[in-house]
Amino acid sequence: MREKITESDIRLLVSRNLKRLRTLQNYSQLRLGLDADLSANFINDLEKCHKSASLETIAKLSTALKVEPHLFFMSDEVPGDTQIYMSAFKNDLQRYVNNWTDSYLPSEQEKKQ
């Protein structure tokens, strides 16, 4: 780890992770903005590091993307974090699959009817 982590470092980390998480789910900036009650311009500013995300904003984005808030702060550049990052990603991916399955596929009870 570097000697000092700056606010700019954190802003860049959140920016990269926001864009990665958004694109993984095929969300446009507009759709994410609508789901998170934020403007698409603000999402764009966050992704370009022109603005910083408050904790309230991180909470809104986490809820809209259905991800844990810590994923916005996970570094993909530090080898020691890779296992933690991949484990969290695997858990989130499994949750997305389960949510999709529950939402779009008929339950066993519905199949019998």
FENLINCOR-V898956 format. One record per residue. N is the residue number from 1. RES is the residue in one small letter. SS is DSSP state (helix for helix, strand for strand, loop for the rest). PHI is phi in whole degrees, 0 to 359 (NA if undefined). BURIAL is b if it has 24 or more other C-alpha atoms within 12 Angstrom, else e. Layout:
N;RES;SS;PHI;BURIAL / N;RES;SS;PHI;BURIAL
//
This chain:
1;m;loop;NA;e / 2;r;loop;292;e / 3;e;loop;297;e / 4;k;loop;225;e / 5;i;loop;263;e / 6;t;loop;260;e / 7;e;helix;299;e / 8;s;helix;297;e / 9;d;helix;298;e / 10;i;helix;291;b / 11;r;helix;301;b / 12;l;helix;294;b / 13;l;helix;297;b / 14;v;helix;297;b / 15;s;helix;301;b / 16;r;helix;298;b / 17;n;helix;291;b / 18;l;helix;300;b / 19;k;helix;297;b / 20;r;helix;297;e / 21;l;helix;295;b / 22;r;helix;295;b / 23;t;helix;288;e / 24;l;helix;301;e / 25;q;loop;261;e / 26;n;loop;57;e / 27;y;loop;269;e / 28;s;loop;280;e / 29;q;helix;297;b / 30;l;helix;295;e / 31;r;helix;298;e / 32;l;helix;297;b / 33;g;helix;301;b / 34;l;helix;296;e / 35;d;helix;293;e / 36;a;helix;263;b / 37;d;loop;59;e / 38;l;loop;227;b / 39;s;loop;279;e / 40;a;helix;298;e / 41;n;helix;297;e / 42;f;helix;293;b / 43;i;helix;301;b / 44;n;helix;300;b / 45;d;helix;298;b / 46;l;helix;295;b / 47;e;helix;292;b / 48;k;loop;263;e / 49;c;loop;63;b / 50;h;loop;277;e / 51;k;loop;223;e / 52;s;loop;257;b / 53;a;loop;266;b / 54;s;loop;282;e / 55;l;helix;297;e / 56;e;helix;297;e / 57;t;helix;294;b / 58;i;helix;301;b / 59;a;helix;297;e / 60;k;helix;296;b / 61;l;helix;294;b / 62;s;helix;299;b / 63;t;helix;295;e / 64;a;helix;295;b / 65;l;helix;271;b / 66;k;loop;57;b / 67;v;loop;231;b / 68;e;loop;287;b / 69;p;helix;301;b / 70;h;helix;297;b / 71;l;helix;294;b / 72;f;helix;287;b / 73;f;helix;248;b / 74;m;loop;281;b / 75;s;loop;272;b / 76;d;loop;261;e / 77;e;loop;257;e / 78;v;loop;259;e / 79;p;helix;306;e / 80;g;helix;295;e / 81;d;helix;275;e / 82;t;helix;301;e / 83;q;helix;296;e / 84;i;helix;296;e / 85;y;helix;298;b / 86;m;helix;294;e / 87;s;helix;296;e / 88;a;helix;295;e / 89;f;helix;297;b / 90;k;helix;300;e / 91;n;helix;297;e / 92;d;helix;295;b / 93;l;helix;298;e / 94;q;helix;298;e / 95;r;helix;296;e / 96;y;helix;298;e / 97;v;helix;297;e / 98;n;helix;297;e / 99;n;helix;297;e / 100;w;helix;296;e / 101;t;helix;301;e / 102;d;helix;297;e / 103;s;helix;279;e / 104;y;helix;247;e / 105;l;loop;256;e / 106;p;loop;292;e / 107;s;loop;286;e / 108;e;helix;300;e / 109;q;helix;292;e / 110;e;helix;292;e / 111;k;helix;293;e / 112;k;helix;286;e / 113;q;loop;279;e
//
